Amino acid sequence: MRKGVLAIFLFCAGILVAQQPPQLVTIKGNAPEYADYSLVMKKVANPISGEMSDFLAIHVDQDGSFEQNIELSAITYVTIDMGKYEGSIFLEPGQTYELVLPPFQPRTDAERFNPYFIPEQIELGIANEEAQGLNRMISSFDSYFSEQYNANAVSIFSKGDTRKAQEIITKTDSLFDSDLPYFVKYKQYAYGELLTLAYKRNKRKAMYFAMRGEPVNYSMPSFQRTFNTLYKSFFTSYFSSKQGDALRDAYTKTAAFDSLSLVFRKDTLFANVEMAEIVLLKGLYDAFYSGRYQQEQIIDLFKQAYEKGSTINIKDFARSLHKKVTWLRPGTSAPQFTLYRLDGKERSLSDYEGKFVYLNFMHTSNHTCKQELQLLNVLSKQLRREVTIVTIIMDEDPTAAQKLVKENKYRWDFLHYAAMPKVALDYRIRALPAYFVLDPSQKLRLSPSPSPGESFIPQFTEAQRKYHYEQLRKDKPKTKSIYDL
């Protein structure tokens, strides 16, 4: 029986009008090539980071048939990860969708761990015509507007041609006229990308036209694209503007998040408290990775935001951003795991507590991994009393790894990821090999760590020295001695 997981990324649509009672949505189809797979539905949890969260799982039977009912109160956008393809569909409450999945082509191991791999984007097929309306309308709009955007973007940007941009928007609007609230809002957000080019010297106008109206639909794909384009590196431009003087001063004086929000909302463009705070979170998120701002200050502001944010949305967004920027950060606890060694014995990360651990992720088909395993073998002999080496093998089939370990007489623990595939996500493994150093308390010390061929020994020695110094300081007697005078 084949085992596997396909990710269906579900974007739960925000409410544009008064909350409607949930209606049943049926998703069904027949795809024999996907037999015994679980189609895992996910939703975007954060429009700033794009983080996903689990929503629903659909099991495909042995004959390839699948059917699942869900209740939705609003139009919901779904993307489906199908290996080398990624399909998309909008789900309307009350509809039944007979999905047509393409032939399954799984990603190769090289593609799975290639940080630049992007699956081919396709429109998911809908067999029953009565359910095609909204998807057909949005697909036609996206195709036409993208064509206009691509043909005119350079000219509009170079000339700041707002008139041409408005002409395109007016014509597009007339061709795709609809009073469906979701589609009206979808178009408004989509136009924001073109307006950003046209108003390159006055982005405030683009922000006003693209983001006007309430409530904000955070989960709509066109909102996410335009929002992240409009407010990219927001602090850099806003702090240097006349309107941004007060916010810059408050930030420089390390004001609390609620104080920053209060100052920011004095700008009439950001009078809406929730919109102001999501823009603040976006600015902080980009600032964290820019290298120009104090990261510890930003981490603390995220913590304040998830404790005192104005709405549940803001608190949830801030909590996920705080988790992301601190995840795998040196000094934080290493993600726990329980896996099996190649000889079948179970090992948990907690089994190595009390030791320095050089944790690494490898694949036997990767030439660099094979070379560095030889270097690890040398390290294992040089530093056998100082550090414990643990290798997690990412091969689909551990047979090649078992042969490699036996032939080279490697004498440290080799674990296989299959018992807990989540370990690759927990350690954000996007390329191989990957390395981490954990201290005896199982906190990350070097994250990421240099490879054995990248001056590992001096960096490890320094990390080890700092750890022992911290322990001495921690265990220092509270009573003063003559040496403290």
Phi, psi and omega in degrees: 000130179282145178238146177178170179224129172252139180262124173253109185275112184257125177259104181290122183288142176285168185269125179265335179231187181303145182304128178261152177301143179300143176236152183286137172238130179250129177242121182212171179166186178217119182217087184305328182293343181259011183307136178070013173267157170254123175272106186267118180273135179228162177231156175287121180270338184213116182289345180278310182266344184076013181298140182255155173224150181296143181233309184198149177241137178241122180271135176264122182292171182296334177272003177093356181277149176210148176202134181212137176254139175222157177255131179230144177257350184211162177300135188233129180265133184233134168242144186242118178277114181236056179075249182280354180240155170226116181259163181220154180198146172259131180255129178255135176306136178091355183264158171244131182242120173264099186282145175244107181271142178287164175307133184286125175234098182293154175287144174287166177301321180298321180289324181298326182251021175262111184296345182258003180288131177234122179296153179291129183276128178224157173273129182288134182286142175238117186285323183272122188297327184295343181259005187270348191307300184296316181297320179295319181295313180292321179298316179295319178298311181301318181296312182293313184293323177297321178297315178295319180297310183295325182286335188240355187302313183297314181296315181296319181291314183295326182261351187060043190277085181291328180295316180296319179299317180293325176299315180297317181296316181297315180295316180298318180299322180290327180284332183238059181281131179199146177258010176291116185307319181298315182290323177300314180291322179302315180295317181304312179295320182298321180297338182301327180294322178289320179294330177298322177290316185293320182260048183296334179264356180211071184296340180300323179293318178298319179297319181296310184292321185281327188249012181289157176090153179229159351284169179276136179261089185296331188270354181288130183305319181292329174296313183299318180296310184291319180302313182286341174279312183297319188253021177297131181048048188300317183300324182303314181276319186290322180296335181267002180263164179298319181293337185267000182303313185294319179293319178299317180296319180295319179294318180299327180273013179054048177294156178289163183300317181294329176290319177300318179299317180297316179296316183297322184287353174288341171284119186302335180292337183238037181292331178290121189298317183292319178294320179299319185283329176288327176292320176300315180298320177297316178299318179294320181297313179293322180296324181302318184269358182282335182083002182255358183231155181292115184294323181296324177296318181292318177302317179294323179293322175299319179298316178297321183294322180281349175266326188232013179302157187288334183222168177298320178304310182298317180297318179294316179298315182295320180297317181290325177292320178299317179296320183293315185285342178260349182295130181064016178284137178308134182099347178265163181292137178289140177301133182280155177206159172226117184227175177252139173291166180296340177269006175095356180276140182280140177222136174246156178301325181297341178294340183259009180300142182094359181231153167286134182238130173259093184270132181218153180244130187224160172223129188290344178274354182270123184297319180297319178300316181298318179296317185284339172296325176295320178291323176297325178298320177294315180299321183299332178274321181291320188244030185299334179269348186258324187215145176258126179269133177228122181249130175255119182273128184257010175296144174299316180249122184284359186302313182297322179293319179300319180293317181297316181295319181292316182294325183263358177056043175289135189239037172235176186285125172248121181249151178252136189288345192302326182292341181207074182304337180300341181300327178293324177286319181300325180259011176050050181280108179246343179211151182238148358284164178222145188225147175215149172243128179249142178272175184301339178270006178068029170266147178289127179257312176240111186215101357284164179261153172296153177286169181298341179264004184243061179049046181295315188302310180296323179290321177294317180300319179292319178297321179294318180298316181296321180298312181295325177296317179298321179294320178296319179295320181293322184268006182298134180303141181287331180283142181283148175242178180301335183284346180272350183285000000 
